Amino acid sequence: MSILVVTGTGTEIGKTIVTAAVAAAAAGRRVAVLKPAQTGLEPGEPGDAAEVARLAGRHVTAVELARFPEPLAPATAARRAGMTPVRPHEIAEAAEKLATEHDLVLVEGAGGLLVRFDDDGATLADAARLLTAPVLVVAPAGLGTLNSTTLTSEALRARGLDCLGVVIGSMPAEPDLAERCNVADLPVAAGAPLLGVVPAGAGALDPADFRARAGSWLDERLGGSRPTG
């Protein structure tokens, strides 16, 4: 597995922190993180790819294909800015080029799997299909996550894409009943294993502490030491 696509069941659920944890767990390997479309930031502001590199370490190369200033879906943000959108073939070509120079390429999407990148309806799923790359799904811990995870997984299967597994992007220190039950129920909803549980607030850790702890949050199939879920 040299290329892994990271998507989510929605936005603001921990995709970037999970991507950083996977990158940190791959210490000793050459890792690239590719952010096809960064929205909601002006030029010069650190984006998601830069945050992954900050947390994960110097072995990570951060690459951004396009940046749009408004915090909207990439297609909408590109259209409103009068800018050229990112196309799936451009994402695939960039990831494949990075894969020739790195041991692992992490492609982090924007929002959920079917968020549009252009006005033709292209999505991250189209890029994953061109790459024939497995997809890691990041899901929230609480109520509603079983439905959104099931929908995302069904969308992957309908497109012939491989769901590698699910990672909970932000688990509270004191989870409620639903959050505790979802640890067991998410693999059933996804039809794929639970490959990690990242604690809430992980992104606020000192980078050295983040790197030291990242492997304990992830299954060995993601380079970690957590027992298989």
N, C-alpha and C positions, 0 to 999 in steps of 0.2 A: 504494500500500500504506500505509494509515493505521493499520491494526491488524495486529500480528504476534503470534502465539502461540508461546511458547518452551517446549518440552518437552524431556525427556531420555529416554535409554534406561534410566535407573535414577536412584538418588539419589546425592548427593555426587560428582557428576561434572563440576561447573563451570557449571551453568545460570545461577546468579546472576552469576558473573563474565562469562560470555558476554553475558548481558543487559546488564550494565554496559558492556561493550565496544561493543555495538551502540548503546547510548544515547550513549556518549562520541563515537562516530563521527558521530553526528547533531548535533553541536554547531552552533549557529546555528538549530536548529529547536526547536520546543516539544515536549518529550517527556514522556510519562507512563509510569510502570511500575506495573502493577496486579498485586498478589499476592492472589489470591482467598482462599487459606487458608494462614496461617502457623502452623506447629506447632512445639512444643518450646520456646516462649519465654513468659515471663511478661509481663504488661502493663508497658510502659515500657522493655523491652529492645529494642535496635535489631534489626529483622528484615531479611529479604532486600531488600525494596523500599527501605528506608533505606540499605542497603549499596550498592545500585545508584546511588542519588542521591549518596552520599558519594564514590564513585569517579568517577562520570560528570560531575558538575558541577551548578551551580545551575539549569541549564535543565531539570532533571528534576524532575517532580512524583511523589512516592511515595505510593501508595494501597494500603491493606490492607483487605480486606472483613471478614475474621474472623481471630481468633487463638485457638488452643487450646494449653493448657500442655504436654501430653505430646508427645514426638517420635514420633508415629505417623502413619499415613495419615489424611487429614482426616476421613473418615467415622468411623473408630474413635476418633480424638481427640475429635471432637465428641460422640459417643455417651457416651464415658467421662466427659467433663466435664459432661454434662447440658446441652449447649448446642445451639442450632439450627445445623444444617450449612449450608454454602453450596450454593445450587442453580445449575445452569447458566444459567438465565434471568437470575439476579442478576448473574452474571459478565458475560454478554453486555450487559445493560443498563448496567452500570457502565463497561464498555469503550466502548460506543457514546456514552455521555455524555462521557467523557473525550475521545473523538475529535472532538467538536464544539468543543473548546477547545484541542486539541493537534494538532501535525502528525503525530506518531507515538505510538501506544500499544503498549507491550510487555506482554503478559500472560504472566507467569511461573508455570508450573504447580508442583505439588508432586510430587517423585518422577518416575515415568514417566507416559506418556500415559494409561494405563488405571487409574491409582490412583483409588480411589473417593472422591468428595466427600460422598456421602450413602448411606444404607442402601438406596436404590432402585437403586444401581449407577451413578449419574451420574458422568461423568468429564470431564476437560479436553477430550476429543474432542467431547463433546456441546456444550460452550460454543463451541468452534471452529466446529462445524457451524452453530450459531445465528448466529454472526458471519460465516460464509462467509469466514473469515480464513485466510491461509496459515500453515503451521506450520514452525517452524525446530527441527530436532532436534539436541540436544547429545549427543555420544557420547564415551566414554573412548577413549584411544589404544591400549590394549593388548589382549592376548588376550581373546577372548570378545565383543569389540565388534562384529564382523561379524554374528554371530548376533542379538544384541540390536537392532542397527540395522535388520537385515532384518525382524525381527518388528515393530518399531515402524512401519517404513515400510509394511509390508503391512497393519497395522491402520489406518493413515491411508487408504490406498487403498480398503480395504474399506468405509470410511465416507464415501467420496467427498471426502476432504480433500486439499488440495494441500500436498505436502511441498516447501517452498521450497528446502531444502538441509540440509546437515549441517555442524556446526562441532565440531571436536575441542576439548573443554573444558579439557584440561590435558596439554600435550605436554612430556615431560621434556627437559631441556637435552641429554641424551645418550640419545636413544631407542634401544631395543633393536631387534633384527631385526623382530619382529612389529609394533612401533609404526611403524617406517619403512615396512614393506609396507602397513600399514593406511591410510596416507595415500593410496595409489593405489587400494586395494581398497574403501574406505568408499563412494565414489560409486557403485560397482557394486552394493554391498550395499543401499544406500538407493534406488537408481534415481533419484538426485538429485545435484546437484553438491556438492562440498566447498566451503563458503563461508568457511572460516576455520580457523585453528589458533592457539589461545591457549596461550601458554607456561605451564608449571607455575609457581606462585608469583606469577602476575600480580596476584592480589588483595592481596598484601602490599606492592605497590608504593605509593609515595607517590601520592596522587590526581593531582597535576599530571603526574607521569611516566606514570601509567596513561593519562591522557587523551592525552598526546602520542604514545604508542605504540599505542593501541588500533586506529587505522586501519590500521596495518601488519599486523595480525593477520587482518583481514577482507577479503573480496572486495568489489569496488566495488558489488555488488548489496546489500550491507549498509552501504554508505557508506564503505567502506575503500579501500585502495590495493593490496591483495594481488592478485597475478595470479590469474586464474580457475583453480580446480582442477577 
